[in-house]
Amino acid sequence: MSIRHSLFLLAVVSGLSTIACSAETDPSEVVLPSDTILEAQGGVGLLGGGVIVAPPPSLTAIPAVGSVHPQLEAVDDAVRAFMRATCTGAVSVAVGFGGKAPLLARGYGYKSGPPNQACGSAGDPFVGGAKIGPNTAFRIGSNSKAITAAITRIVLKQKLANLGRPATDAELESLRVFDDRLDLVSPALRRAVSGPTGGGAGAVCVSGPVSPVMANGLPDSRWRDMTVGHLLGHRSGLPRSGNPVTSKLATIRGINSMAQLHAESLLVGAPAAARSAVAGPNNTGRFIRAATLEEYLIGNVDLCLERAPGAAPAPTEDAYSNIGYAILQHIAEHVSGRPLSAELGQAGGHDTSLIGQFLQTRLGITKGADSAEGIYFSQPIEDLRDASEPKYRGWDGTSQNGQFFDLKRPWCNWVGNRCDGSAWDSNDRRFSWDWANAKVGVSYSNEGIASGVGLLAAEMPLYLRFMAKYWVSGSGSVPLYGRERAPNSSAPRWHIGELTGSHSTVAQFNGGFVEYIPVPRKANGELDLAKFNANLKTKGCYLPMKLDLALAANQVNDAVCTPTAGLICSERYMALRDVVKEALCSVDWKKVDAQLF
């Protein structure tokens, strides 16, 4: 007998860590308290005298904290199986009906490090410590967009009412974004879009750092045809992402000389050592304030539209646009005169922000259960990140605790008559928010200028409350993002949020048919992700009306699927939502509630 087992039996005999029950009690019927931590995969066992005890922790055991309906234990098993297969450090899952108390609300794993001892390694040692709870807040990536859409709709309906126009979704979706008479965006952005055009669809596109741009930096004339509905429904014609704007900031700000650049750099407040490091041998390098959201959008009006606004993409084309939702955030902020969320580098400001007011007035949420605000801007700054959140994990080619370049301290060189940011763009002398010339953890590398596009964090049970009232997706000519939820819709709605270091999936099943890809299993029952891919034959089932799912994880890549550091492994990590869907399809929902069908 091992020392571990001897100590375990001694603890049992001493009456420690036991749950007493009568000799007649069926162990399968014992209901554990909602905050019970189940340390082993094998469940509970009996040891003489009818005493139920937890088996000794194994190397593969993953803790789970929270409550689960007995009929949903398959979901519990599925989440743990995925975490063992990928060594994902932390997961939170909530399943419920119509915003009511969740049937399942659990946190799995630990705030830091891998989820169990078996996943530990020299580069990613097992830490243990604080466990994930049912109300732990996670970044939700692009599932921030539905909240941004809902808030933008409210702001524009109020504007329409003030103008004496119908305050309807159809009316606000018809509004032209850059119409001077409507004043939906800042005058500076309207001027940039309305400048000399490159001829629209007939113009020449050239390569850009991320997305192609118009020749000579001129705006595509079709920008002026965009409506709010095009942006909401990913039909604007804009590419997925914009380009860096560091080299354009001096021009946008009217900086025309080295003297003016030096005056700009004094506003940054960089310490002497950092200033000296970027000055260079010719003393021409200077820090410059990071772009605001407005400046980022102005710097990207030269983007080539991939199709005319309103046009449907070809089946093989990707119409999804992050920069389109950055424009929506700008619209909400410009029209309301308030920031969408607390601002970068500022711990306060949530309560008076659009999100803070939305949570209070529309959802009745004034604070989080575990985090301070419940749903909020996840600051990409270590000292300002809410303590509820786990440590986010990103593979950098060496370690799951990857280190990446920070994007919040740009600088440029004055060359001729312009400020050249190419050295900074190529990762030369990237200083962190704290002015260290060093890389940072994956959760601290983001610029943080558009929280509503993908940098919100949420407690999963609170996101369920949002989902009970608003649609989380819906692209196309009739965009449903952020619309109030219709009571009789039967089409399941999904949305995925992926950001290096985090993943989230939300689903509104609506009584519809739900497809999933069965994840292959090994002989020992563990998931075989090497055989899992999107081309496998699907299965499916009908799930109950008003059943909603919200889940999040602190990892979306690893050494197995990431040949290049920082990339997102969408297909491998798709297995998490598929095993959860498969588990939900195995539930006897009549035993959960006979009125569901």
C-alpha positions in Angstrom: 0.0 0.0 0.0 1.3 3.4 -0.9 2.0 6.2 1.6 -0.7 8.2 -0.1 -3.3 5.5 0.3 -2.3 4.9 3.9 -2.7 8.5 4.7 -6.1 8.5 3.0 -7.4 5.6 5.0 -6.1 7.2 8.2 -8.1 10.3 7.3 -11.2 8.2 6.7 -10.8 6.3 10.0 -10.3 9.7 11.8 -13.6 10.9 10.3 -12.0 13.5 8.1 -13.4 14.4 4.6 -16.3 12.1 4.9 -20.0 12.4 4.2 -22.1 10.4 6.6 -25.3 8.7 5.7 -27.4 5.7 6.8 -26.5 2.2 5.8 -29.7 2.1 3.7 -28.7 5.2 1.6 -28.1 4.6 -2.1 -24.7 6.3 -2.8 -26.1 7.3 -6.3 -28.8 9.3 -4.6 -26.6 11.3 -2.2 -26.9 15.0 -3.1 -23.8 17.0 -2.5 -23.8 20.6 -1.4 -23.5 23.0 -4.4 -20.0 24.1 -3.3 -18.7 20.5 -2.9 -15.4 20.0 -4.7 -15.4 16.6 -6.5 -11.7 15.8 -6.6 -11.8 12.5 -8.6 -13.4 11.3 -11.8 -14.6 8.1 -10.1 -17.3 9.8 -8.0 -17.9 8.5 -4.5 -17.4 5.2 -2.9 -18.3 3.2 0.2 -16.0 2.2 3.0 -17.7 0.0 5.7 -20.4 1.4 7.9 -22.2 3.2 5.1 -19.7 6.1 5.1 -19.3 7.7 1.6 -15.8 9.0 1.0 -14.0 10.6 -1.9 -11.4 8.2 -3.5 -7.8 9.3 -3.3 -7.0 12.0 -5.8 -5.4 10.6 -9.0 -3.0 12.3 -11.3 -5.8 12.9 -13.8 -8.3 14.3 -11.3 -9.8 17.7 -12.2 -11.7 19.6 -9.5 -15.2 20.9 -10.2 -17.0 23.5 -8.0 -20.7 24.3 -8.3 -24.0 22.6 -8.8 -25.3 20.2 -11.5 -28.7 18.6 -12.0 -28.4 14.8 -11.7 -29.6 14.4 -15.3 -26.8 16.6 -16.6 -23.9 14.7 -15.2 -22.9 13.7 -18.7 -22.0 17.3 -19.4 -19.8 17.2 -16.3 -18.0 14.2 -17.7 -17.7 15.6 -21.2 -16.0 18.8 -20.0 -13.5 17.0 -17.9 -12.7 14.6 -20.7 -11.9 17.5 -23.0 -9.7 19.2 -20.4 -7.8 15.9 -19.9 -7.3 15.6 -23.7 -6.0 19.2 -24.2 -4.7 20.1 -20.7 -7.0 23.2 -20.8 -6.4 24.8 -17.4 -9.9 26.2 -16.6 -13.4 26.0 -17.9 -16.8 27.4 -16.8 -20.1 26.1 -18.0 -23.7 27.2 -17.3 -26.9 25.6 -18.7 -30.3 27.0 -17.9 -33.8 27.9 -19.1 -35.0 31.4 -19.7 -32.6 33.2 -17.4 -33.8 31.1 -14.4 -31.5 29.5 -11.9 -29.1 27.3 -13.9 -29.5 23.5 -14.1 -25.7 23.4 -14.3 -23.3 26.1 -13.1 -19.8 24.8 -12.5 -16.2 25.8 -12.7 -13.5 23.2 -13.6 -9.8 23.3 -13.0 -7.6 26.0 -11.4 -7.0 29.7 -11.6 -3.5 29.1 -12.7 -1.6 26.3 -14.5 -2.8 23.0 -15.9 -5.9 21.2 -14.7 -4.3 18.2 -13.1 -0.9 16.7 -12.2 -0.8 14.5 -15.3 -0.8 17.6 -17.5 2.1 19.2 -15.6 5.5 19.6 -17.3 8.8 21.4 -16.9 7.5 24.3 -19.0 4.0 24.2 -17.5 4.2 22.9 -14.0 1.2 21.9 -12.0 0.3 24.7 -9.6 -3.0 23.7 -8.0 -4.2 26.3 -5.6 -7.3 28.4 -6.1 -10.0 26.5 -8.0 -12.4 27.8 -10.7 -15.9 28.4 -9.3 -19.3 28.5 -11.0 -19.2 32.3 -11.0 -15.6 32.8 -12.1 -15.4 35.5 -14.8 -13.8 34.6 -18.2 -13.0 36.6 -21.2 -15.7 35.9 -23.8 -14.0 37.2 -27.0 -16.4 37.8 -29.8 -19.4 37.0 -27.7 -18.9 40.6 -26.5 -20.4 41.6 -29.9 -24.0 40.7 -29.0 -23.8 42.9 -25.9 -22.4 45.8 -28.0 -25.2 45.2 -30.6 -27.9 45.3 -27.9 -26.5 48.5 -26.4 -26.1 50.2 -29.8 -29.7 49.3 -30.7 -31.0 51.0 -27.4 -28.9 54.1 -28.0 -30.1 54.5 -31.6 -33.8 53.8 -30.7 -33.5 56.7 -28.2 -32.0 58.9 -30.9 -34.8 58.0 -33.3 -37.5 58.7 -30.7 -35.9 62.1 -30.2 -36.1 62.7 -33.9 -39.7 61.8 -34.0 -39.0 58.7 -36.1 -40.2 55.1 -35.4 -37.9 53.6 -32.8 -37.8 50.2 -34.3 -35.1 47.7 -35.2 -35.9 48.0 -38.9 -35.7 51.8 -38.8 -32.3 51.9 -37.0 -30.9 49.2 -39.3 -31.7 51.4 -42.3 -29.7 54.4 -41.0 -26.7 55.3 -43.2 -23.6 55.3 -40.9 -21.8 58.3 -42.5 -24.8 60.5 -43.3 -23.9 64.0 -42.0 -27.5 64.8 -41.1 -27.7 61.8 -38.7 -24.3 62.5 -36.9 -23.8 58.8 -36.0 -20.0 59.0 -36.1 -17.6 61.7 -35.3 -17.1 64.6 -37.8 -13.4 63.6 -38.2 -14.4 60.0 -39.2 -17.0 61.3 -41.6 -14.5 63.6 -43.2 -12.0 60.8 -43.7 -14.6 58.5 -45.3 -16.0 61.3 -47.5 -12.6 62.4 -48.9 -11.3 61.8 -52.4 -12.4 58.3 -53.5 -10.6 55.6 -55.3 -13.6 54.7 -57.5 -15.3 52.0 -55.5 -15.4 48.5 -57.0 -13.3 49.4 -60.0 -10.3 50.7 -58.0 -7.0 48.9 -57.4 -6.3 47.2 -54.1 -2.8 46.7 -52.9 -1.3 44.6 -50.1 -1.7 45.8 -46.5 -0.1 44.5 -43.3 -3.3 42.6 -42.4 -6.0 43.5 -45.0 -5.7 44.9 -48.6 -6.0 48.7 -48.9 -6.9 51.1 -51.8 -4.1 52.3 -54.0 -2.8 55.7 -52.8 -4.6 55.3 -49.5 -7.8 56.7 -50.8 -11.2 55.6 -49.3 -13.5 53.2 -51.2 -16.5 55.2 -52.2 -18.8 52.4 -51.1 -18.0 53.1 -47.4 -20.7 55.8 -47.7 -23.3 53.2 -48.6 -23.0 51.3 -45.3 -26.0 51.1 -43.0 -26.1 50.2 -39.3 -27.9 47.0 -40.3 -24.9 46.1 -42.6 -22.6 46.4 -39.7 -24.8 44.5 -37.3 -25.3 41.6 -39.8 -21.7 41.3 -41.1 -22.8 42.6 -44.5 -20.8 45.8 -44.6 -18.2 44.4 -47.1 -15.4 45.3 -44.7 -12.6 42.7 -44.1 -12.4 40.7 -40.9 -9.7 43.0 -39.4 -8.1 46.4 -39.9 -4.4 47.3 -40.3 -2.0 48.8 -37.7 -2.1 52.6 -37.7 1.0 53.5 -35.8 2.7 55.1 -38.9 -0.5 57.1 -39.6 -1.0 58.6 -36.1 1.3 61.6 -36.6 -0.6 62.6 -39.7 -4.0 62.0 -38.1 -2.9 64.3 -35.2 -1.5 67.0 -37.4 2.1 66.4 -36.3 4.3 67.9 -39.0 7.8 68.2 -37.5 10.3 66.6 -35.1 9.5 69.4 -32.6 5.8 68.5 -32.7 6.6 64.8 -32.3 8.8 65.6 -29.3 5.9 67.6 -27.7 3.6 64.6 -28.4 6.0 62.2 -26.7 6.0 64.3 -23.5 2.3 63.5 -23.2 3.1 59.8 -22.9 5.1 60.1 -19.7 7.7 57.5 -20.5 10.5 57.0 -18.1 14.0 58.2 -19.1 15.4 54.7 -19.7 12.6 53.9 -22.1 12.9 57.2 -23.9 16.6 56.7 -24.4 16.1 53.2 -25.7 13.8 54.3 -28.6 15.6 57.6 -29.4 18.2 55.7 -31.4 21.6 57.0 -32.6 20.1 59.9 -34.4 17.8 60.9 -31.5 14.7 60.7 -33.8 12.7 58.0 -32.1 9.9 59.0 -29.8 7.0 57.4 -28.0 3.5 58.4 -29.3 0.2 58.0 -27.5 -1.6 54.8 -28.5 -4.4 55.2 -31.0 -7.9 55.9 -29.8 -10.8 53.9 -31.3 -11.7 56.9 -33.5 -8.1 57.2 -34.7 -7.9 53.5 -35.4 -11.0 53.8 -37.6 -9.7 56.9 -39.4 -6.5 55.1 -40.1 -8.4 52.3 -41.7 -10.7 54.1 -44.1 -8.3 53.0 -46.9 -9.4 49.4 -46.5 -10.7 47.7 -49.7 -14.3 46.5 -49.3 -14.5 42.9 -50.3 -18.0 43.3 -51.7 -20.7 46.0 -51.9 -22.4 46.8 -48.6 -25.5 44.6 -48.3 -24.2 42.0 -50.8 -24.3 38.4 -49.6 -20.9 36.7 -49.6 -20.2 33.6 -51.7 -20.4 30.3 -49.9 -16.6 30.1 -49.6 -16.2 33.7 -48.4 -15.9 35.0 -44.9 -18.1 38.1 -44.3 -17.4 38.3 -40.6 -15.9 41.7 -39.6 -14.4 42.7 -36.3 -13.7 46.2 -37.6 -17.4 46.5 -38.4 -18.2 46.1 -34.7 -15.5 48.6 -33.8 -17.6 51.1 -35.8 -20.7 50.1 -33.9 -18.9 50.7 -30.6 -17.9 54.1 -31.9 -21.5 54.8 -32.9 -22.8 53.9 -29.5 -20.2 56.1 -27.8 -20.5 59.1 -30.1 -24.3 59.2 -30.1 -24.7 58.7 -26.3 -21.6 60.7 -25.2 -20.6 57.9 -22.9 -17.9 55.2 -23.2 -19.1 51.7 -23.8 -17.1 50.4 -20.8 -14.5 51.5 -18.3 -11.6 52.8 -20.3 -8.1 51.3 -20.8 -5.9 51.8 -17.7 -8.7 53.1 -15.5 -10.0 50.9 -12.8 -13.2 53.0 -12.3 -15.9 54.1 -14.8 -17.9 50.9 -15.2 -21.0 52.0 -13.3 -21.5 55.1 -15.5 -20.5 53.4 -18.8 -23.0 52.1 -21.3 -22.5 48.6 -20.2 -22.8 49.4 -16.5 -26.1 51.2 -17.2 -27.4 48.4 -19.5 -26.7 45.8 -16.9 -28.5 47.7 -14.2 -31.5 48.9 -16.1 -32.1 46.0 -18.5 -30.9 43.0 -16.6 -31.0 44.0 -13.0 -27.3 43.3 -12.5 -25.5 45.7 -10.2 -22.5 43.5 -9.3 -21.0 40.2 -9.9 -21.2 37.1 -7.7 -17.4 36.5 -7.9 -16.1 39.5 -9.9 -16.7 43.1 -9.1 -19.1 43.9 -12.0 -20.2 40.5 -13.5 -19.9 41.5 -17.1 -17.2 44.1 -17.9 -14.1 45.2 -19.8 -11.3 42.7 -19.0 -8.4 45.1 -18.7 -5.3 43.8 -20.6 -3.2 45.2 -17.8 -2.0 42.9 -15.1 -2.6 45.1 -12.1 -6.1 46.1 -13.2 -7.5 42.7 -14.2 -10.3 41.5 -12.0 -9.1 38.9 -9.5 -11.9 36.6 -10.4 -10.5 35.8 -13.8 -8.1 32.9 -14.4 -4.7 33.2 -15.8 -5.1 32.9 -19.6 -2.9 30.4 -21.4 -1.4 30.8 -24.8 1.2 28.7 -26.6 4.2 30.8 -27.8 6.2 27.9 -29.4 7.9 27.1 -26.1 5.4 27.1 -23.3 1.7 27.1 -22.6 2.4 30.1 -20.3 3.5 32.0 -23.5 5.0 35.5 -23.6 4.0 37.9 -26.3 4.7 41.5 -27.4 2.6 44.2 -25.8 0.9 46.6 -28.2 0.1 49.5 -25.9 3.3 51.6 -26.1 4.0 52.5 -29.7 6.8 54.7 -30.9 8.0 55.9 -34.3 11.1 57.5 -35.9 10.9 60.9 -37.6 12.2 60.3 -41.1 12.0 63.1 -43.7 8.6 64.6 -43.2 6.8 61.7 -41.5 6.8 59.6 -38.4 7.8 56.0 -39.4 6.4 53.3 -37.2 7.8 50.3 -39.2 10.4 49.4 -36.6 7.8 49.2 -33.9 5.5 47.3 -36.2 8.2 44.7 -36.7 8.5 44.2 -32.9 11.6 46.3 -32.3 11.8 47.6 -28.8 8.2 46.7 -27.7 7.8 48.2 -24.2 5.0 46.9 -22.0 2.4 49.0 -20.2 4.7 48.9 -17.2 7.6 50.2 -19.3 9.6 47.0 -19.3 11.3 46.1 -22.6 10.0 42.6 -22.3 7.2 40.4 -23.5 4.0 39.8 -21.4 1.5 37.1 -20.7 -1.1 36.5 -23.4 -3.9 38.3 -21.6 -1.9 41.6 -21.3 -0.7 42.0 -24.9 -3.9 43.4 -26.5 -4.2 47.2 -27.3 -7.5 47.4 -25.5 -9.1 50.1 -27.7 -12.3 48.3 -28.6 -13.7 46.4 -25.6 -17.0 45.7 -27.3 -15.4 43.8 -30.2 -13.9 41.1 -28.1 -12.5 42.1 -24.7 -15.4 41.7 -22.3 -15.4 39.2 -19.5 -18.5 37.6 -18.0 -19.7 35.2 -15.3 -21.4 32.5 -17.3 -24.7 32.4 -15.2 -24.9 36.2 -15.8 -24.4 35.8 -19.5 -27.3 33.3 -19.4 -29.5 36.2 -18.1 -28.4 38.3 -21.1 -29.2 35.5 -23.5 -32.7 35.0 -22.1 -33.6 38.5 -23.4 -31.4 39.1 -26.5 -30.2 37.2 -29.5 -26.5 36.3 -29.6 -26.1 36.0 -33.3 -27.9 36.4 -36.7 -26.0 37.6 -39.8 -27.6 38.5 -43.0 -30.1 41.0 -44.5 -32.2 40.9 -41.3 -29.5 41.1 -38.6 -30.5 39.6 -35.3 -27.5 40.4 -33.2 -28.7 42.2 -30.0 -32.3 42.2 -31.0 -34.8 41.4 -28.2 -35.4 37.6 -28.3 -38.6 36.5 -30.1 -40.6 34.0 -28.0 -41.5 31.5 -30.8 -38.3 31.2 -32.9 -37.2 27.6 -33.6 -33.8 28.2 -35.2 -30.9 27.5 -32.8 -28.5 30.4 -32.6 -24.8 30.0 -31.9 -21.9 32.3 -31.5 -18.2 31.6 -30.8 -15.6 33.9 -29.2 -11.9 33.1 -29.8 -9.0 35.2 -28.7 -5.5 33.8 -28.1 -5.7 32.7 -24.4 -9.5 32.3 -24.3 -12.5 30.7 -25.9 -16.2 30.9 -25.4 -19.4 29.4 -26.9 -22.9 30.5 -26.4 -26.0 28.8 -27.7 -29.8 29.5 -27.7 -31.3 26.1 -28.7 -34.9 27.3 -29.2 -36.4 23.9 -29.5 -34.6 23.3 -32.8 -32.5 20.5 -34.2 -28.9 20.7 -33.0 -26.1 19.0 -34.9 -22.8 17.9 -33.4 -19.8 15.9 -34.5 -19.3 12.9 -32.3 -15.7 13.1 -30.9 -13.9 9.8 -31.4 -12.9 7.9 -28.2 -9.9 5.7 -27.5 -10.2 2.2 -26.1 -10.0 3.5 -22.5 -12.9 5.9 -23.1 -10.7 9.1 -23.4 -11.2 11.5 -26.2 -9.1 10.9 -29.4 -8.7 14.4 -30.7 -6.1 13.2 -33.3 -9.1 11.6 -35.2 -11.4 14.5 -34.7 -12.1 16.9 -37.6 -14.9 18.9 -39.1 -15.5 16.4 -41.9 -16.7 13.6 -39.7 -20.3 12.6 -40.0 -22.6 14.6 -37.8 -25.4 13.5 -35.5 -28.1 15.6 -33.8 -31.1 15.9 -31.6 -33.9 18.4 -30.7 -33.2 20.3 -27.5 -35.9 22.1 -25.5 -37.2 25.6 -26.1 -35.5 28.3 -24.1 -32.6 26.0 -23.2 -29.4 28.1 -23.3 -25.7 27.3 -22.9 -22.7 29.5 -22.0 -19.2 28.1 -21.6 -15.7 29.6 -21.6 -12.2 28.3 -21.3 -8.8 29.9 -20.7 -7.0 28.3 -23.6 -7.5 27.8 -27.3 -4.2 26.5 -28.6 -1.4 24.2 -27.6 1.8 22.5 -28.9 -0.1 19.8 -30.7 -2.0 22.1 -33.1 0.0 25.3 -33.2 2.9 25.2 -35.7 3.2 29.0 -35.3 3.1 30.8 -31.9 -0.1 32.6 -31.1 -2.4 31.0 -33.7 -5.9 29.8 -32.6 -6.6 26.1 -33.0 -10.3 26.4 -34.0 -10.9 22.8 -35.1 -9.1 21.0 -32.2 -10.9 23.2 -29.6 -14.2 22.9 -31.4 -14.3 19.5 -29.7 -15.3 21.2 -26.4 -18.6 22.4 -27.7 -19.2 19.2 -29.6 -18.8 16.9 -26.6 -21.0 19.3 -24.6 -23.7 19.2 -27.3 -23.4 15.4 -27.5 -23.9 15.2 -23.7 -26.9 17.5 -23.8 -28.4 15.3 -26.5 -28.1 12.3 -24.2 -30.1 14.0 -21.4 -33.7 12.7 -20.8 -35.2 16.1 -20.6 -38.6 14.8 -19.5 -36.9 13.7 -16.3 -35.6 17.2 -15.9 -39.0 18.7 -16.4 -42.0 16.9 -17.9 -43.4 20.1 -19.3 -40.4 20.7 -21.6 -41.8 18.7 -24.5 
